[in-house]
Amino acid sequence: MSEVSVEQFEQMLEESIKTIRNGEVVEGTVIDVKPDEIVLNIGYKSDGIITRGEYTNEPNADLSAIVSVGDTMEAKVVKVNDGEGQVLLSYRRLMAEKGNKKLEEAFENKTVLTAKVIQVLGGGLSVSVDETRVFIPASLVSDTYEKDLNKYKDQEIEFIITEFNPRRRRIIGDRKQILTARKAELQKELFARIQVGDVIEGTVKNLTDFGAFIDLGGADGLLHISEMSWGRVESPKKAFKVGETVKVFIKDINDTKIALSMKFPEENPWNDAANKFAPGTVIKGVVARMTDFGAFVELAPGVDALLHVSQIAKEHIEKPSDVLSIGQEIEAQIVDFNEEEKKISLSLKTLLNANEEAEEDYAEETEE
């Protein structure tokens, strides 16, 4: 067997080592990793180097916390010789190409994607799909107005691609379509199972001066201030809190509008009113409001009785406020009850006269 010369050996060695070109995708094993650099054995005469900037868009990422020695990974050749005899590689560019391909397919097939919000911008959100950025305008983030988009930072969200033009660096996402479609489906399911009279639980979604909008899980129902209680409610914002769970019943359904109520029939304070508020009954109440002709006294939530100015005292008074005050608890006698018109009349004078007569009778009995 003839001897192989040094020159021949070097030539054979060169031929046994693979050749690579710029733009080629290579696979290698991590042999060293630093916070800002990854070294790969790619089976070439030189090692491959991936800098932080060629691994991720995150400027402060610690590569040693992401990649470990022994990991296998693919990368794209940027330069066969970076000037120091090493091969400059890019993981980020390879992922961006794959991301673009994925986004193109998602655009064509209207596929729902999930990605993390990496940046909140003045006009919307920026998400990353395999190192490719997608912009979601503020108007397409939700199906309702969003005043502050910062709550989406670092959150995983779903969206579809509605515009794909990587050459102009214009890739637009839309989350609103997904939410609108899902809400429509939930609304359809909700209206298929509910009917007037049903008792249902919901969540307080929004409060106004005239009522509360309750999320029923597919549609919102309006709980008007007049339907919040059998008694008086000064302000919905004082009675409820956003996010609170409430039990309501469906009072009316008109197309997609749902009217709700918390005035449950079994809790109607006028139930058995003929017995509870029979004439002659002495009862306690709280002065709720006053007019020049009398005071309205709340006997129970939703039940007010009129104490006429002529029935407040034995002596003549000009107006109720001369003797009474709002919030004052009084004891009076029911002198009239009209269940059909839901009217009750009270008298303090009758009760005072009765008390005086009782005291006189007691005094006479004592003298005898």
Salt bridges, closest charged atoms under 4 A:
GLU54 OE1 - ARG92 NH2 3.72
GLU54 OE2 - ARG93 NH2 2.79
GLU74 OE1 - LYS98 NZ 3.26
GLU97 OE2 - LYS76 NZ 2.06
ASP143 OD2 - LYS183 NZ 2.81
GLU146 OE1 - LYS151 NZ 3.25
ASP154 OD1 - LYS153 NZ 3.08
GLU158 OE1 - ARG182 NH2 2.60
GLU163 OE2 - ARG170 NE 2.52
ASP209 OD1 - LYS237 NZ 3.97
ASP220 OD2 - LYS205 NZ 3.07
GLU227 OE2 - LYS251 NZ 2.61
GLU234 OE1 - LYS238 NZ 3.75
GLU298 OE2 - ARG232 NH2 3.85
ASP304 OD2 - ARG232 NH1 2.69
ASP304 OD2 - ARG289 NH1 2.90
GLU318 OE2 - HIS316 NE2 3.49
ASP322 OD1 - LYS319 NZ 3.45
GLU341 OE1 - LYS343 NZ 3.47
GLU356 OE1 - LYS314 NZ 2.42
